[in-house]
Structures are given as structure tokens and as C-alpha cells.
Amino acid sequence: MIYWIIGQPSVGKTTLAKLLQAKIENCLYFDGDDLRKIFGNSYSSEHFTREWREEQTRALQRLIAYIADQKTIDIVIATVNPYRNVREEFKNSRKDVREIYVHKTDVRERENFAVPDYELPLENFIDINTTNHTPEESAEEVVQKDISLSTLGLLKEFNKASRY
């Protein structure tokens, strides 16, 4: 299974992904910031065009699909992934993708990195608002909303009471 956590910067994607990864046996975790470093992509403006983001997302989708097709491991990935058409192409090409849209209404940090033309998901996604919830509460909400996670028996208490 591929659990793709998407949303603007600083909404809790990474924290949520790490909590889910810790609860899923045989799970590999990827984070957008780490992937940027691995692939040598800087934070320069040329790396933030729509065309560049779409190209990079499709390349990442091919890598994730290849790993998932090995059928030995689940994947949790947290990236901004702002463009609906690219996300929908991937979801429509596979039956094992869960899109988890994470958002908030309060101001935290890194607001200056927000993608102005971010396209909200419209269908076949799990909606998680982290504004007034601890990371553990948000992770439990994902589990409750996703049948495949629920059937794995992951409705355990998330004990840590930290905030994003």
C-alpha cells in the first residue's frame, strides 16, 4: 500500500508520516525534504515552476510504484505534491494508493514556501485538518478513515501528547 501524504509546507505531513510509519510493519518512509537532498535539488526558483514540479512528481511516482510493485513493503511518503492532475494520474493508474490531504487554518511557519496555485484534492482522499489536534490524534483519524489501515489493527492509542 502507498500512503501519500500531501499538503502545503508546515501542516504536519512529516510528523504524521513518521507516526504512521512507526505503526505499519514493513514500511518505508520518504519525505519531500529528504528526497530533495538525495536528488540534489536546491531551493532555487527554477525548481518551483509547475513544469518542474510535475516532472519531479512523476519521476518520484515511478520510483514509488517500482518499490510498491515488489509487494514486500508498504510506503508512507510526505510531499507537497501540489497539482491535482498528476496526483489523479497516479491514483487512477494503481489500486494501492491512499491520498491523505493534510491542512490547517492557523499560521505556523514556512508560510512563505506555500504553493500559490496548490490544487486541493476533489475525490478519493482522506481529509485531515491538523489545526486543533495533536499529531497522535491526526494519525488516529487517518487510521479510522482508512479501511486498509484499520484492518491491520492499528487503532492503538497514540500516547505521545506533543503538538506539530
ZADO-1210 file (C-alpha; in nm, 4 decimals, padded with zeros to 6 digits):
<atoms>
<atom x="00.0000" y="00.0000" z="00.0000" code="MET" pos="1"/>
<atom x="00.1150" y="00.3541" z="-00.0748" code="ILE" pos="2"/>
<atom x="00.0073" y="00.6230" z="00.1714" code="TYR" pos="3"/>
<atom x="00.0831" y="00.9549" z="00.0025" code="TRP" pos="4"/>
<atom x="00.0511" y="01.2453" z="00.2447" code="ILE" pos="5"/>
<atom x="00.0137" y="01.5780" z="00.0655" code="ILE" pos="6"/>
<atom x="-00.0365" y="01.9404" z="00.1650" code="GLY" pos="7"/>
<atom x="00.1259" y="02.2791" z="00.1916" code="GLN" pos="8"/>
<atom x="00.4520" y="02.3198" z="00.3874" code="PRO" pos="9"/>
<atom x="00.4320" y="02.3124" z="00.7674" code="SER" pos="10"/>
<atom x="00.0910" y="02.1499" z="00.8084" code="VAL" pos="11"/>
<atom x="00.2196" y="01.8351" z="00.9806" code="GLY" pos="12"/>
<atom x="00.2858" y="01.5997" z="00.6874" code="LYS" pos="13"/>
<atom x="00.6244" y="01.4807" z="00.8080" code="THR" pos="14"/>
<atom x="00.5141" y="01.4327" z="01.1689" code="THR" pos="15"/>
<atom x="00.2034" y="01.2429" z="01.0604" code="LEU" pos="16"/>
<atom x="00.4028" y="01.0275" z="00.8153" code="ALA" pos="17"/>
<atom x="00.6552" y="00.9307" z="01.0820" code="LYS" pos="18"/>
<atom x="00.3783" y="00.8310" z="01.3225" code="LEU" pos="19"/>
<atom x="00.2113" y="00.6160" z="01.0576" code="LEU" pos="20"/>
<atom x="00.5407" y="00.4618" z="00.9518" code="GLN" pos="21"/>
<atom x="00.6137" y="00.3628" z="01.3106" code="ALA" pos="22"/>
<atom x="00.2802" y="00.1805" z="01.3317" code="LYS" pos="23"/>
<atom x="00.2927" y="-00.0069" z="00.9999" code="ILE" pos="24"/>
<atom x="00.5030" y="-00.3210" z="00.9921" code="GLU" pos="25"/>
<atom x="00.7451" y="-00.3426" z="00.6971" code="ASN" pos="26"/>
<atom x="00.7055" y="00.0196" z="00.5970" code="CYS" pos="27"/>
<atom x="00.9392" y="00.2515" z="00.4117" code="LEU" pos="28"/>
<atom x="00.9133" y="00.6264" z="00.4693" code="TYR" pos="29"/>
<atom x="01.0052" y="00.9055" z="00.2267" code="PHE" pos="30"/>
<atom x="00.9944" y="01.2793" z="00.2953" code="ASP" pos="31"/>
<atom x="00.9979" y="01.5541" z="00.0335" code="GLY" pos="32"/>
<atom x="01.2780" y="01.7500" z="00.2015" code="ASP" pos="33"/>
<atom x="01.4958" y="01.4382" z="00.2226" code="ASP" pos="34"/>
<atom x="01.4213" y="01.3467" z="-00.1389" code="LEU" pos="35"/>
<atom x="01.5204" y="01.6979" z="-00.2472" code="ARG" pos="36"/>
<atom x="01.8594" y="01.6457" z="-00.0798" code="LYS" pos="37"/>
<atom x="01.9034" y="01.2933" z="-00.2184" code="ILE" pos="38"/>
<atom x="01.8362" y="01.4046" z="-00.5747" code="PHE" pos="39"/>
<atom x="02.0411" y="01.7223" z="-00.5385" code="GLY" pos="40"/>
<atom x="01.7533" y="01.9632" z="-00.5943" code="ASN" pos="41"/>
<atom x="01.8089" y="02.3027" z="-00.4410" code="SER" pos="42"/>
<atom x="01.5526" y="02.5540" z="-00.3260" code="TYR" pos="43"/>
<atom x="01.6223" y="02.7805" z="-00.6243" code="SER" pos="44"/>
<atom x="01.3293" y="02.9342" z="-00.8088" code="SER" pos="45"/>
<atom x="01.3774" y="02.7158" z="-01.1177" code="GLU" pos="46"/>
<atom x="01.2819" y="02.4172" z="-00.9020" code="HIS" pos="47"/>
<atom x="00.9434" y="02.5619" z="-00.8187" code="PHE" pos="48"/>
<atom x="00.7807" y="02.6010" z="-01.1577" code="THR" pos="49"/>
<atom x="00.4722" y="02.3970" z="-01.2347" code="ARG" pos="50"/>
<atom x="00.6534" y="02.2096" z="-01.5117" code="GLU" pos="51"/>
<atom x="00.9483" y="02.1214" z="-01.2893" code="TRP" pos="52"/>
<atom x="00.7246" y="02.0093" z="-01.0019" code="ARG" pos="53"/>
<atom x="00.5126" y="01.7929" z="-01.2314" code="GLU" pos="54"/>
<atom x="00.8204" y="01.6312" z="-01.3872" code="GLU" pos="55"/>
<atom x="00.9758" y="01.5617" z="-01.0471" code="GLN" pos="56"/>
<atom x="00.6497" y="01.4260" z="-00.9058" code="THR" pos="57"/>
<atom x="00.6070" y="01.1857" z="-01.1971" code="ARG" pos="58"/>
<atom x="00.9650" y="01.0629" z="-01.1563" code="ALA" pos="59"/>
<atom x="00.9030" y="01.0095" z="-00.7866" code="LEU" pos="60"/>
<atom x="00.5757" y="00.8285" z="-00.8620" code="GLN" pos="61"/>
<atom x="00.7629" y="00.5896" z="-01.0932" code="ARG" pos="62"/>
<atom x="01.0162" y="00.5165" z="-00.8175" code="LEU" pos="63"/>
<atom x="00.7450" y="00.4634" z="-00.5548" code="ILE" pos="64"/>
<atom x="00.5455" y="00.2395" z="-00.7931" code="ALA" pos="65"/>
<atom x="00.8547" y="00.0300" z="-00.8624" code="TYR" pos="66"/>
<atom x="00.9167" y="-00.0213" z="-00.4913" code="ILE" pos="67"/>
<atom x="00.5497" y="-00.0932" z="-00.4193" code="ALA" pos="68"/>
<atom x="00.5364" y="-00.3483" z="-00.7004" code="ASP" pos="69"/>
<atom x="00.7884" y="-00.5612" z="-00.5129" code="GLN" pos="70"/>
<atom x="00.4943" y="-00.6468" z="-00.2815" code="LYS" pos="71"/>
<atom x="00.7179" y="-00.6711" z="00.0234" code="THR" pos="72"/>
<atom x="00.6767" y="-00.3324" z="00.1847" code="ILE" pos="73"/>
<atom x="00.4254" y="-00.0545" z="00.2385" code="ASP" pos="74"/>
<atom x="00.5259" y="00.3042" z="00.1671" code="ILE" pos="75"/>
<atom x="00.4461" y="00.6260" z="00.3501" code="VAL" pos="76"/>
<atom x="00.5509" y="00.9377" z="00.1618" code="ILE" pos="77"/>
<atom x="00.5067" y="01.3035" z="00.2578" code="ALA" pos="78"/>
<atom x="00.5432" y="01.5680" z="-00.0124" code="THR" pos="79"/>
<atom x="00.3733" y="01.8940" z="-00.1085" code="VAL" pos="80"/>
<atom x="00.2588" y="01.7436" z="-00.4414" code="ASN" pos="81"/>
<atom x="00.0512" y="02.0483" z="-00.5427" code="PRO" pos="82"/>
<atom x="-00.1037" y="01.9525" z="-00.8762" code="TYR" pos="83"/>
<atom x="-00.4232" y="01.7515" z="-00.8891" code="ARG" pos="84"/>
<atom x="-00.3785" y="01.6203" z="-01.2450" code="ASN" pos="85"/>
<atom x="-00.0501" y="01.4487" z="-01.1551" code="VAL" pos="86"/>
<atom x="-00.1922" y="01.3044" z="-00.8328" code="ARG" pos="87"/>
<atom x="-00.5043" y="01.1782" z="-01.0096" code="GLU" pos="88"/>
<atom x="-00.2998" y="01.0154" z="-01.2886" code="GLU" pos="89"/>
<atom x="-00.1109" y="00.8160" z="-01.0267" code="PHE" pos="90"/>
<atom x="-00.4188" y="00.7211" z="-00.8231" code="LYS" pos="91"/>
<atom x="-00.6016" y="00.6153" z="-01.1399" code="ASN" pos="92"/>
<atom x="-00.3078" y="00.4006" z="-01.2520" code="SER" pos="93"/>
<atom x="-00.2962" y="00.1997" z="-00.9261" code="ARG" pos="94"/>
<atom x="-00.5375" y="00.0493" z="-00.6758" code="LYS" pos="95"/>
<atom x="-00.2966" y="00.0678" z="-00.3834" code="ASP" pos="96"/>
<atom x="-00.2662" y="00.4471" z="-00.3402" code="VAL" pos="97"/>
<atom x="-00.4227" y="00.6329" z="-00.0484" code="ARG" pos="98"/>
<atom x="-00.4045" y="01.0102" z="-00.0806" code="GLU" pos="99"/>
<atom x="-00.4082" y="01.1856" z="00.2563" code="ILE" pos="100"/>
<atom x="-00.4596" y="01.5609" z="00.2342" code="TYR" pos="101"/>
<atom x="-00.3268" y="01.7428" z="00.5426" code="VAL" pos="102"/>
<atom x="-00.4107" y="02.1077" z="00.6058" code="HIS" pos="103"/>
<atom x="-00.4554" y="02.3624" z="00.8832" code="LYS" pos="104"/>
<atom x="-00.6175" y="02.7001" z="00.9408" code="THR" pos="105"/>
<atom x="-00.3654" y="02.8533" z="01.1810" code="ASP" pos="106"/>
<atom x="-00.0329" y="03.0141" z="01.0884" code="VAL" pos="107"/>
<atom x="00.2708" y="02.8095" z="01.1881" code="ARG" pos="108"/>
<atom x="00.5950" y="02.8519" z="00.9971" code="GLU" pos="109"/>
<atom x="00.7249" y="02.8352" z="00.6427" code="ARG" pos="110"/>
<atom x="00.4127" y="03.0097" z="00.5110" code="GLU" pos="111"/>
<atom x="00.6432" y="03.1821" z="00.2620" code="ASN" pos="112"/>
<atom x="00.7012" y="02.8403" z="00.0996" code="PHE" pos="113"/>
<atom x="00.3311" y="02.7857" z="00.0301" code="ALA" pos="114"/>
<atom x="00.2445" y="02.6976" z="-00.3288" code="VAL" pos="115"/>
<atom x="00.0100" y="02.9743" z="-00.4502" code="PRO" pos="116"/>
<atom x="-00.1533" y="02.7572" z="-00.7179" code="ASP" pos="117"/>
<atom x="-00.1965" y="02.4493" z="-00.4952" code="TYR" pos="118"/>
<atom x="-00.4880" y="02.2399" z="-00.6187" code="GLU" pos="119"/>
<atom x="-00.6994" y="02.0774" z="-00.3493" code="LEU" pos="120"/>
<atom x="-00.7997" y="01.7150" z="-00.3961" code="PRO" pos="121"/>
<atom x="-01.1604" y="01.6630" z="-00.5013" code="LEU" pos="122"/>
<atom x="-01.2254" y="01.2901" z="-00.4687" code="GLU" pos="123"/>
<atom x="-01.0897" y="00.9664" z="-00.3287" code="ASN" pos="124"/>
<atom x="-00.8777" y="01.1152" z="-00.0489" code="PHE" pos="125"/>
<atom x="-00.8612" y="01.1277" z="00.3292" code="ILE" pos="126"/>
<atom x="-00.9042" y="01.4807" z="00.4675" code="ASP" pos="127"/>
<atom x="-00.7046" y="01.5646" z="00.7824" code="ILE" pos="128"/>
<atom x="-00.7223" y="01.9099" z="00.9433" code="ASN" pos="129"/>
<atom x="-00.4389" y="01.9352" z="01.1965" code="THR" pos="130"/>
<atom x="-00.5348" y="02.2764" z="01.3367" code="THR" pos="131"/>
<atom x="-00.6679" y="02.1704" z="01.6774" code="ASN" pos="132"/>
<atom x="-00.5321" y="01.8170" z="01.7013" code="HIS" pos="133"/>
<atom x="-00.2171" y="01.6594" z="01.8357" code="THR" pos="134"/>
<atom x="-00.0122" y="01.4597" z="01.5861" code="PRO" pos="135"/>
<atom x="-00.1339" y="01.1419" z="01.7543" code="GLU" pos="136"/>
<atom x="-00.4975" y="01.2454" z="01.7171" code="GLU" pos="137"/>
<atom x="-00.4403" y="01.3207" z="01.3492" code="SER" pos="138"/>
<atom x="-00.2700" y="00.9835" z="01.2968" code="ALA" pos="139"/>
<atom x="-00.5590" y="00.8070" z="01.4688" code="GLU" pos="140"/>
<atom x="-00.8023" y="00.9945" z="01.2444" code="GLU" pos="141"/>
<atom x="-00.6159" y="00.8677" z="00.9362" code="VAL" pos="142"/>
<atom x="-00.6355" y="00.5128" z="01.0674" code="VAL" pos="143"/>
<atom x="-01.0068" y="00.5434" z="01.1413" code="GLN" pos="144"/>
<atom x="-01.0784" y="00.6857" z="00.7954" code="LYS" pos="145"/>
<atom x="-00.8787" y="00.4296" z="00.6017" code="ASP" pos="146"/>
<atom x="-01.0142" y="00.0762" z="00.5898" code="ILE" pos="147"/>
<atom x="-00.6825" y="-00.0825" z="00.4943" code="SER" pos="148"/>
<atom x="-00.5060" y="00.0665" z="00.7954" code="LEU" pos="149"/>
<atom x="-00.7961" y="-00.0191" z="01.0232" code="SER" pos="150"/>
<atom x="-00.7898" y="-00.3824" z="00.9155" code="THR" pos="151"/>
<atom x="-00.4246" y="-00.4019" z="01.0136" code="LEU" pos="152"/>
<atom x="-00.5341" y="-00.3441" z="01.3728" code="GLY" pos="153"/>
<atom x="-00.3660" y="-00.0090" z="01.4026" code="LEU" pos="154"/>
<atom x="-00.6352" y="00.1581" z="01.6133" code="LEU" pos="155"/>
<atom x="-00.3923" y="00.1719" z="01.9028" code="LYS" pos="156"/>
<atom x="-00.3618" y="00.4778" z="02.1184" code="GLU" pos="157"/>
<atom x="-00.1004" y="00.7260" z="02.0084" code="PHE" pos="158"/>
<atom x="00.0343" y="00.8098" z="02.3512" code="ASN" pos="159"/>
<atom x="00.2655" y="01.0986" z="02.2843" code="LYS" pos="160"/>
<atom x="00.0911" y="01.4294" z="02.3578" code="ALA" pos="161"/>
<atom x="00.3098" y="01.6650" z="02.1559" code="SER" pos="162"/>
<atom x="00.1860" y="01.9252" z="01.9095" code="ARG" pos="163"/>
<atom x="00.3040" y="01.9803" z="01.5497" code="TYR" pos="164"/>
</atoms>
